[in-house]
C-alpha cells in the first residue's frame, strides 16, 4: 500500500505539470481558430484591414511566447514523468522468480486449463469478442450454446445497470424450473423494483394492478410485501418524502444484479467471481510475504528450509474471503494435514493425521486410539478426503 501511495504521489505531480503546460498553448490555438473563422467572413480577394493586421501580429506574438513557454514547461513535465518512472522501478520492479515454480504450465493440458480460466474470465466480464478470439487461437472446445448463455447473462446485466427489469424477468420466466430448486429471492426483488418504479413515476393504477403479483411471495416475504402495500398511503406526496424512501435507494439495483449473477452462474455451474480474479487477489496478498521470506532465507543462507517441502515455513493468512476448503489440524502433532500427510479416520470415529498414526502403529500392525480405549488394525483405518 505504501508503494502504491508513493507512485500515486509522483503520478499526481506529473499530471499537474502536464495540465499546466498545455493551458497556454490551448488558449492560443482557440484564439487563432476564432481569428480564422473571422477571416472566412471576408471576401476571397479582400485584403486585411488595419485592425485585423494588428490582431494577427498580436496573436502571432502570443503564439511564439506560448510555444517558448510550452517548450520550457515540457522539460519540467518530462522530469516529473521520469521521477514517476523511477518511483515505479523503486517500488514495484522486483525479482519474483524465487516465488514462482518453473514449469507450472508446461504441457498441453495445463495450458488448456489456463486458457479456459482466461476465457471464463472474459465471458464473465462481457468481453465476448475477445473470448471468441481466444477460443479460436487456443483451440478450445467450447459449445456455442454455452457462449450464448454468457451473452444472454451480459445482456440482462446491462439492462439492470440501465435500471430496466424486463430482460431479467424474461430470463427468470425462461429458467423458472431451475430457480425453483435454488430457493432464490431474485424474482421477488425484480418485481419489487418494477413496482417501485411505477409508483415513483406516479402510475398508481398500473402499480395497483401490478401489486397483485406479490400474493405468491407473501409466505416468504411477508414483511417486505407489507411495506410495499404501505407505499400507497404516501403516494400523494411521493415516496421520496415517505417512511419508505429507502426503497428508492440505488443499492437495490446493485443487489438485484448481484443476485442475478449468482443465480445465473449457479445454473451455468460456475463461480460468481472469476477464478482468475480470485487468484490475482490471493497472489497480491501472498507475494509480499513470500518475497520477505525469500530475502530472509538468502540473508541467513538456509536455502534447505524450502528444499523438498510442500509447505511454507510461515503461515500466510489470505483472509476469510479466500477460504474455500476445510482445514484439518492433527490433534496429536498439532500441524495441518496435507496431500502427503492426509487426515485418517480410526474405526472408533476419531481422526488424526497419517504421520501421527504411523507413530502409534506397533510392529504387529495394531494401534490404540489416543482418545479412547478402542484398538484396531492399521488396515482398518481410512484416509479422509474433505
matplotlib code that plots the C-alpha trace (Angstrom):
import matplotlib.pyplot as plt

x = [0.0, 2.9, 4.4, 1.1, 0.8, 4.4, 3.8, 0.4, 2.0, 4.5, 1.7, -0.4, 2.6, 3.2, -0.4, -0.4, 2.7, 1.2, -2.1, -0.3, 2.0, -1.0, -3.2, -1.3, -1.0, -4.7, -5.8, -3.6, -5.0, -8.5, -7.8, -6.2, -9.2, -11.5, -9.5, -9.5, -13.3, -13.5, -11.3, -13.6, -16.4, -14.3, -14.4, -11.7, -9.9, -10.3, -7.1, -6.7, -7.9, -5.7, -7.4, -7.1, -3.4, -2.9, -4.8, -2.8, 0.5, -0.6, -1.8, 1.5, 3.5, 1.3, 1.7, 5.5, 5.6, 3.2, 5.5, 8.5, 6.7, 5.4, 9.0, 10.4, 7.4, 7.8, 11.2, 9.7, 6.9, 9.5, 11.3, 8.1, 7.4, 10.9, 10.6, 7.3, 9.1, 11.9, 9.3, 7.6, 11.0, 11.9, 8.6, 7.5, 10.3, 11.3, 12.6, 9.7, 11.2, 12.1, 8.4, 7.3, 7.5, 9.2, 7.3, 4.0, 2.2, 4.3, 2.3, -0.7, -3.3, -2.1, -2.1, -5.6, -6.7, -5.1, -6.8, -10.1, -9.7, -8.9, -11.8, -14.3, -13.0, -13.5, -17.0, -18.0, -16.7, -18.8, -15.9, -17.5, -15.4, -12.1, -13.2, -14.2, -10.8, -9.0, -11.1, -10.2, -6.5, -6.1, -8.1, -10.5, -13.6, -16.5, -20.1, -21.8, -24.8, -22.5, -21.3, -24.9, -25.8, -23.0, -24.2, -27.7, -26.4, -24.5, -27.5, -29.6, -26.8, -26.5, -30.3, -30.2, -27.4, -29.7, -32.5, -34.6, -36.0, -37.9, -35.0, -34.3, -37.9, -38.0, -34.8, -36.5, -39.5, -37.3, -35.4, -38.3, -37.7, -34.0, -34.6, -37.4, -34.8, -32.5, -34.7, -33.7, -35.4, -34.4, -37.9, -39.3, -36.5, -37.1, -40.9, -40.3, -38.1, -40.7, -43.5, -41.4, -40.6, -44.3, -45.1, -42.2, -43.5, -47.0, -48.6, -50.9, -53.4, -50.7, -48.9, -52.1, -52.7, -49.1, -49.3, -51.5, -48.3, -47.0, -49.5, -47.3, -44.4, -46.3, -45.3, -41.5, -41.5, -44.4, -42.8, -41.4, -44.8, -46.5, -44.0, -44.8, -48.5, -47.9, -46.4, -49.9, -50.7, -47.9, -48.3, -50.0, -46.7, -44.2, -42.1, -39.1, -40.9, -42.3, -41.0, -40.4, -37.9, -35.2, -36.9, -35.7, -32.0, -29.9, -28.3, -31.5, -30.5, -27.0, -28.3, -30.6, -27.7, -25.6, -28.4, -29.0, -25.2, -25.1, -28.1, -27.1, -23.6, -25.1, -27.2, -24.1, -22.1, -19.6, -18.4, -19.9, -16.4, -13.8, -11.2, -8.6, -9.6, -9.5, -6.1, -4.8, -6.2, -4.7, -1.4, -1.3, -1.8, 0.7, 3.5, 5.0, 5.2, 6.8, 9.4, 10.2, 10.6, 13.0, 15.0, 15.5, 16.4, 19.1, 20.5, 20.8, 21.8, 19.3, 18.0, 17.4, 14.3, 12.2, 14.0, 11.8, 8.9, 5.3, 4.5, 5.9, 7.9, 5.5, 1.7, 0.1, -3.4, -5.4, -8.5, -11.9, -12.9, -10.2, -11.1, -12.7, -11.7, -12.0, -8.7, -7.9, -5.2, -3.9, -4.8, -1.7, 1.1, -0.6, 0.0, -2.2, -2.6, -1.5, -1.6, 1.4, 0.1, -3.7, -6.2, -7.1, -10.3, -9.9, -12.5, -13.8, -14.6, -11.7, -9.4, -5.7, -3.0, -1.3, 2.1, 0.6, -0.9, 2.4, 4.0, 1.2, 1.3, 3.1, 5.3, 2.3, 0.2, -2.1, -2.7, -4.8, -6.8, -5.2, -8.6, -10.5, -9.6, -10.5, -7.8, -7.7, -5.6, -3.7, -5.5, -8.9, -8.3, -9.4, -8.0, -10.4, -11.0, -12.6]
y = [0.0, 2.4, 1.6, 2.5, 5.8, 6.7, 6.1, 7.8, 11.0, 11.2, 10.5, 13.4, 15.7, 14.6, 15.1, 18.5, 19.5, 18.3, 20.1, 23.4, 23.1, 22.7, 25.5, 28.4, 26.7, 25.6, 29.2, 30.4, 27.7, 28.8, 32.4, 31.5, 29.3, 32.2, 34.6, 32.2, 31.9, 35.7, 35.9, 33.4, 36.1, 38.4, 38.2, 36.0, 38.9, 41.3, 42.4, 42.5, 45.7, 47.6, 46.2, 42.6, 43.1, 44.4, 41.4, 39.0, 40.4, 40.2, 36.6, 35.6, 37.2, 35.3, 32.1, 32.5, 33.2, 30.2, 27.9, 29.1, 28.6, 25.2, 24.2, 25.2, 23.6, 20.4, 20.0, 20.2, 17.8, 15.4, 15.5, 14.7, 11.7, 10.5, 10.7, 8.7, 6.0, 5.8, 5.6, 2.6, 0.9, 1.5, 0.3, -2.4, -3.8, -6.9, -10.3, -12.6, -15.6, -17.1, -17.1, -18.9, -22.5, -23.2, -25.4, -25.0, -24.5, -27.0, -29.4, -29.0, -30.0, -27.4, -24.6, -25.6, -25.2, -21.7, -20.7, -22.0, -19.8, -16.8, -17.5, -17.8, -14.6, -12.7, -14.2, -13.1, -9.6, -9.5, -9.4, -11.8, -10.9, -11.3, -14.6, -15.9, -14.9, -16.7, -19.8, -19.9, -19.2, -21.6, -24.3, -24.6, -26.8, -24.6, -25.2, -22.4, -22.8, -22.2, -18.9, -17.9, -18.3, -15.9, -13.5, -13.7, -13.1, -9.9, -8.5, -8.9, -7.3, -4.4, -3.9, -3.9, -1.3, 0.8, 0.3, -2.0, -5.3, -6.6, -8.5, -10.1, -11.0, -12.7, -14.7, -15.7, -16.9, -19.0, -20.6, -21.0, -24.7, -24.3, -21.3, -23.1, -25.6, -22.9, -21.1, -17.7, -14.3, -13.0, -12.9, -11.0, -8.4, -7.8, -7.4, -5.1, -2.9, -2.7, -1.9, 0.9, 2.3, 2.5, 4.3, 6.7, 7.6, 8.3, 5.4, 4.4, 2.4, 0.4, -0.1, -1.3, -3.8, -4.9, -5.4, -8.5, -10.4, -10.1, -12.6, -15.5, -14.1, -13.4, -16.7, -15.9, -12.1, -11.1, -8.1, -6.7, -7.1, -5.2, -2.4, -2.3, -2.1, 0.7, 2.8, 3.5, 5.6, 8.1, 8.2, 11.7, 13.3, 11.0, 8.1, 10.3, 12.1, 8.9, 6.4, 4.0, 6.3, 3.7, 1.6, 4.2, 3.6, 2.6, -0.2, -2.3, -2.4, -3.5, -6.1, -7.5, -7.6, -9.4, -11.9, -12.5, -13.0, -15.5, -17.5, -17.4, -18.7, -21.4, -22.6, -22.5, -24.4, -21.5, -19.5, -16.0, -14.4, -15.3, -17.8, -15.6, -12.6, -14.6, -16.0, -12.5, -11.1, -14.0, -13.5, -9.8, -10.7, -13.5, -12.1, -9.5, -12.2, -14.7, -12.0, -11.3, -15.0, -15.3, -12.3, -13.8, -17.2, -15.6, -13.5, -16.4, -18.9, -21.5, -22.5, -26.0, -24.7, -24.9, -27.9, -30.9, -29.5, -29.0, -26.3, -22.9, -22.2, -19.4, -19.2, -16.9, -15.8, -14.8, -13.9, -15.4, -14.5, -16.8, -19.9, -22.4, -25.8, -27.4, -27.4, -30.2, -29.9, -33.1, -33.0, -35.1, -33.4, -30.0, -29.5, -29.1, -32.1, -32.1, -34.2, -36.2, -36.3, -36.6, -37.0, -40.6, -41.9, -44.5, -47.2, -45.5, -42.4, -40.2, -38.5, -37.9, -37.3, -40.1, -39.2, -39.5, -42.8, -44.2, -43.3, -45.1, -48.3, -51.3, -53.8, -56.1, -53.6, -52.7, -49.3, -47.9, -44.7, -41.9, -40.6, -43.8, -47.5, -48.9, -50.9, -51.7, -52.9, -50.5, -51.6, -50.9, -47.1, -44.9, -41.7, -38.8, -36.6, -33.2]
z = [0.0, 0.8, -2.6, -4.3, -2.4, -3.3, -7.0, -6.9, -5.4, -8.3, -10.8, -9.4, -9.7, -13.4, -14.3, -12.7, -14.6, -17.9, -17.4, -16.6, -19.7, -22.1, -20.8, -22.5, -25.9, -25.9, -25.3, -28.2, -30.5, -29.6, -30.4, -33.7, -34.6, -33.8, -35.9, -38.8, -38.6, -38.7, -41.8, -43.6, -43.5, -45.7, -49.5, -51.1, -52.8, -49.9, -48.1, -44.3, -42.5, -40.2, -37.2, -38.5, -39.2, -35.6, -34.2, -36.3, -35.2, -31.6, -32.0, -33.7, -30.8, -28.3, -30.2, -30.2, -26.5, -25.8, -27.8, -25.8, -22.5, -23.6, -24.5, -21.1, -19.2, -21.3, -19.7, -16.2, -17.1, -18.6, -15.3, -13.4, -15.7, -15.3, -11.5, -11.7, -13.7, -11.1, -8.3, -10.1, -10.6, -7.0, -5.5, -7.9, -10.1, -8.1, -9.0, -8.2, -9.8, -6.4, -5.5, -8.7, -9.7, -13.0, -15.4, -13.7, -17.1, -19.0, -21.0, -23.3, -20.7, -18.2, -20.8, -21.8, -18.2, -18.2, -21.4, -20.1, -17.0, -19.1, -21.4, -18.5, -17.0, -20.3, -20.6, -17.1, -17.9, -21.0, -23.5, -25.9, -29.0, -27.2, -25.6, -29.1, -30.5, -27.6, -28.1, -31.8, -31.3, -28.3, -29.9, -27.0, -27.4, -26.2, -27.1, -28.9, -26.6, -23.7, -25.2, -25.9, -22.2, -21.3, -24.0, -22.5, -19.0, -20.0, -21.9, -18.7, -16.5, -18.9, -18.7, -14.9, -14.9, -17.1, -14.5, -16.7, -15.3, -18.3, -19.7, -16.2, -15.7, -19.1, -18.1, -14.8, -16.7, -19.0, -16.1, -13.7, -13.1, -12.2, -10.0, -8.1, -6.8, -5.6, -3.0, -4.5, -4.0, -7.4, -8.9, -5.9, -6.0, -9.7, -9.2, -6.3, -8.5, -11.2, -8.7, -7.0, -10.5, -11.3, -8.0, -8.4, -11.9, -10.4, -12.3, -9.4, -11.4, -13.1, -9.7, -8.0, -10.8, -10.6, -6.8, -7.3, -8.3, -4.7, -3.4, -4.5, -2.4, 0.8, 2.5, 2.2, 2.1, 4.3, 5.9, 2.5, 0.9, 3.7, 3.2, -0.5, 0.2, 2.7, 0.0, -1.4, 1.6, 0.8, -3.0, -2.9, -1.6, -3.2, -2.0, -1.5, 1.4, 2.9, 5.5, 2.6, 0.8, 1.3, -1.4, -4.0, -3.0, -6.0, -3.9, -4.6, -8.2, -7.4, -5.1, -7.8, -10.3, -7.8, -7.1, -10.8, -11.4, -8.5, -9.7, -13.4, -12.6, -10.4, -13.3, -15.6, -13.0, -12.5, -9.5, -9.3, -9.2, -11.8, -10.6, -12.4, -10.3, -7.1, -7.9, -8.6, -5.3, -3.4, -5.1, -4.2, -0.6, -0.5, -2.7, -0.3, 2.4, 0.1, -1.1, 2.5, 3.3, 0.3, 1.5, 5.0, 3.5, 1.3, 4.1, 6.5, 3.8, 4.8, 1.4, 2.6, 4.5, 1.3, -0.3, -0.9, 1.1, 0.1, 2.6, 3.6, 6.8, 7.7, 7.6, 5.1, 6.1, 3.0, 5.0, 5.4, 1.8, 0.4, 2.4, 0.2, 1.7, 5.1, 7.2, 9.5, 12.1, 13.7, 17.5, 18.2, 16.2, 16.2, 12.4, 9.4, 7.2, 3.6, 0.5, 1.7, 5.3, 4.9, 7.8, 8.8, 10.3, 13.0, 13.5, 16.6, 14.7, 15.9, 13.3, 13.4, 10.8, 8.9, 10.4, 13.9, 13.1, 11.9, 15.2, 17.1, 15.0, 16.7, 14.8, 14.8, 12.8, 15.6, 17.2, 20.0, 19.7, 21.7, 22.9, 23.7, 24.6, 21.2, 19.5, 15.8, 12.9, 10.7, 7.5, 9.1, 9.1, 6.2, 4.6, 4.8, 1.8, 2.5]

ax = plt.figure().add_subplot(projection="3d")
ax.plot(x, y, z, "-o")
ax.set_aspect("equal")
plt.show()
